[in-house]
Amino acid sequence: MQIVELNLKLPYEGRGKILSRLYEKVRGRIRDVHFSPPTPEGISEVRMEIVEEDAPKLLSELKKIIKNGKVSFRVLSEA
């Protein structure tokens, strides 16, 4: 088990649709979520802490969902 921090940069217009699909993938494993307001360019930032067993697999699934944004992650702790 790992605690992983996901940093998502999404266009503000389609954020709800993307986050609903994302939530279906990580339901029940979310520890913390932070939403930042959009920048003047219309980019919104979302930071999530998730308890995950296979972080690289999750990252590849998220890249399929998020096509107009950026995804980065880092491992906070190993358990």
GROMACS elastic network, one bead per residue, 0.5 to 0.9 nm:
[ bonds ]
;  ai    aj funct       b0    kb
    1    51     6  0.66676   500
    1    52     6  0.57041   500
    1    54     6  0.79148   500
    1    77     6  0.86507   500
    1    78     6  0.61649   500
    1    79     6  0.51673   500
    2    50     6  0.81248   500
    2    51     6  0.56854   500
    2    52     6  0.52684   500
    2    53     6  0.58731   500
    2    54     6  0.80082   500
    2    55     6  0.77375   500
    2    75     6  0.67467   500
    2    76     6  0.74150   500
    2    77     6  0.57344   500
    2    79     6  0.58110   500
    3    31     6  0.87198   500
    3    49     6  0.66013   500
    3    50     6  0.56295   500
    3    52     6  0.62024   500
    3    53     6  0.85761   500
    3    74     6  0.87371   500
    3    75     6  0.60219   500
    3    76     6  0.54380   500
    3    77     6  0.52851   500
    3    78     6  0.65385   500
    3    79     6  0.79490   500
    4    48     6  0.80234   500
    4    49     6  0.55866   500
    4    50     6  0.52538   500
    4    51     6  0.62976   500
    4    52     6  0.67562   500
    4    55     6  0.72596   500
    4    73     6  0.66529   500
    4    74     6  0.57277   500
    4    76     6  0.55740   500
    4    77     6  0.73783   500
    4    78     6  0.89841   500
    5    47     6  0.68356   500
    5    48     6  0.55112   500
    5    50     6  0.63722   500
    5    51     6  0.89673   500
    5    72     6  0.83399   500
    5    73     6  0.54517   500
    5    74     6  0.54201   500
    5    75     6  0.63400   500
    5    76     6  0.66453   500
    6    46     6  0.79590   500
    6    47     6  0.56049   500
    6    48     6  0.51370   500
    6    49     6  0.64077   500
    6    50     6  0.76539   500
    6    59     6  0.88238   500
    6    71     6  0.70008   500
    6    72     6  0.58508   500
    6    74     6  0.68599   500
    6    75     6  0.89677   500
    7    45     6  0.71393   500
    7    46     6  0.59679   500
    7    48     6  0.67097   500
    7    70     6  0.80648   500
    7    71     6  0.58515   500
    7    72     6  0.52011   500
    7    73     6  0.59822   500
    7    74     6  0.85889   500
    8    44     6  0.81351   500
    8    45     6  0.56385   500
    8    46     6  0.51025   500
    8    47     6  0.62992   500
    8    48     6  0.83587   500
    8    66     6  0.87854   500
    8    69     6  0.71412   500
    8    70     6  0.57619   500
    8    72     6  0.66336   500
    8    73     6  0.86492   500
    9    43     6  0.63306   500
    9    44     6  0.56883   500
    9    46     6  0.65178   500
    9    47     6  0.88716   500
    9    68     6  0.88822   500
    9    69     6  0.53488   500
    9    70     6  0.51009   500
    9    71     6  0.66322   500
    9    72     6  0.88676   500
   10    13     6  0.85070   500
   10    14     6  0.75493   500
   10    15     6  0.60937   500
   10    18     6  0.83835   500
   10    42     6  0.84848   500
   10    43     6  0.55401   500
   10    44     6  0.52750   500
   10    45     6  0.63410   500
   10    46     6  0.78734   500
   10    66     6  0.78828   500
   10    68     6  0.68435   500
   10    70     6  0.67789   500
   10    71     6  0.87772   500
   11    14     6  0.58974   500
   11    15     6  0.61122   500
   11    38     6  0.82781   500
   11    41     6  0.87493   500
   11    42     6  0.58540   500
   11    44     6  0.59788   500
   11    45     6  0.87501   500
   11    68     6  0.70163   500
   11    69     6  0.65635   500
   12    15     6  0.51612   500
   12    16     6  0.82100   500
   12    37     6  0.88344   500
   12    38     6  0.64017   500
   12    39     6  0.89219   500
   12    42     6  0.54601   500
   12    43     6  0.55079   500
   12    44     6  0.53715   500
   12    45     6  0.88322   500
   13    16     6  0.78214   500
   13    42     6  0.76596   500
   13    43     6  0.87216   500
   14    17     6  0.56599   500
   14    18     6  0.64288   500
   14    19     6  0.87158   500
   15    18     6  0.52900   500
   15    19     6  0.59880   500
   15    20     6  0.85660   500
   15    44     6  0.77795   500
   16    19     6  0.51597   500
   16    20     6  0.61133   500
   16    21     6  0.87492   500
   17    20     6  0.53663   500
   17    21     6  0.65871   500
   17    22     6  0.87521   500
   18    21     6  0.53501   500
   18    22     6  0.61580   500
   18    23     6  0.86390   500
   18    65     6  0.69309   500
   18    66     6  0.66945   500
   19    23     6  0.59369   500
   19    24     6  0.86459   500
   20    23     6  0.51031   500
   20    24     6  0.65373   500
   21    24     6  0.53041   500
   21    25     6  0.69099   500
   21    65     6  0.73580   500
   22    25     6  0.53055   500
   22    26     6  0.65713   500
   22    27     6  0.84625   500
   22    62     6  0.71853   500
   22    65     6  0.73344   500
   22    66     6  0.87076   500
   23    26     6  0.52538   500
   23    27     6  0.54490   500
   23    28     6  0.89389   500
   23    30     6  0.88830   500
   24    27     6  0.55662   500
   25    58     6  0.84906   500
   25    61     6  0.86107   500
   25    62     6  0.86329   500
   26    29     6  0.56563   500
   26    30     6  0.66249   500
   26    50     6  0.76296   500
   26    51     6  0.89095   500
   26    52     6  0.87254   500
   26    58     6  0.88241   500
   27    30     6  0.67321   500
   28    31     6  0.85307   500
   29    49     6  0.85740   500
   29    50     6  0.54974   500
   29    51     6  0.52566   500
   29    52     6  0.71414   500
   30    33     6  0.75089   500
   30    48     6  0.70333   500
   30    49     6  0.59850   500
   30    51     6  0.65230   500
   31    48     6  0.74283   500
   31    49     6  0.52858   500
   31    50     6  0.55440   500
   31    51     6  0.70573   500
   32    47     6  0.80924   500
   32    48     6  0.55872   500
   32    49     6  0.50633   500
   32    50     6  0.73372   500
   33    46     6  0.71506   500
   33    47     6  0.56760   500
   33    49     6  0.65127   500
   33    50     6  0.89770   500
   34    45     6  0.82777   500
   34    46     6  0.57020   500
   34    47     6  0.50719   500
   34    48     6  0.64509   500
   35    44     6  0.76676   500
   35    45     6  0.61460   500
   35    47     6  0.66124   500
   35    48     6  0.88533   500
   36    39     6  0.87492   500
   36    44     6  0.61276   500
   36    45     6  0.51887   500
   36    46     6  0.62449   500
   36    47     6  0.83747   500
   37    43     6  0.83651   500
   37    44     6  0.58783   500
   37    45     6  0.72059   500
   38    41     6  0.75837   500
   38    42     6  0.53476   500
   38    43     6  0.51076   500
   38    45     6  0.71336   500
   39    42     6  0.52493   500
   39    43     6  0.53755   500
   39    44     6  0.64845   500
   39    45     6  0.87853   500
   40    43     6  0.75596   500
   43    69     6  0.84910   500
   49    76     6  0.86635   500
   52    55     6  0.60044   500
   52    58     6  0.81070   500
   54    57     6  0.56263   500
   54    58     6  0.65186   500
   54    59     6  0.89363   500
   55    58     6  0.50687   500
   55    59     6  0.61635   500
   55    60     6  0.87597   500
   55    73     6  0.85710   500
   55    75     6  0.83386   500
   56    59     6  0.50272   500
   56    60     6  0.63164   500
   56    61     6  0.87637   500
   57    60     6  0.52383   500
   57    61     6  0.63959   500
   57    62     6  0.87307   500
   58    61     6  0.51478   500
   58    62     6  0.61745   500
   58    63     6  0.87101   500
   59    62     6  0.50607   500
   59    63     6  0.62289   500
   59    64     6  0.88241   500
   59    71     6  0.78318   500
   59    72     6  0.81200   500
   59    73     6  0.77990   500
   60    63     6  0.52264   500
   60    64     6  0.66467   500
   61    64     6  0.52987   500
   61    65     6  0.66757   500
   61    66     6  0.89133   500
   62    65     6  0.50523   500
   62    66     6  0.60076   500
   62    67     6  0.89481   500
   62    71     6  0.76479   500
   63    66     6  0.51364   500
   63    67     6  0.65666   500
   63    69     6  0.87978   500
   63    70     6  0.81065   500
   63    71     6  0.69730   500
   64    67     6  0.65259   500
   66    69     6  0.57650   500
   66    70     6  0.72781   500
   66    71     6  0.77396   500
   67    70     6  0.78643   500
   75    78     6  0.74803   500
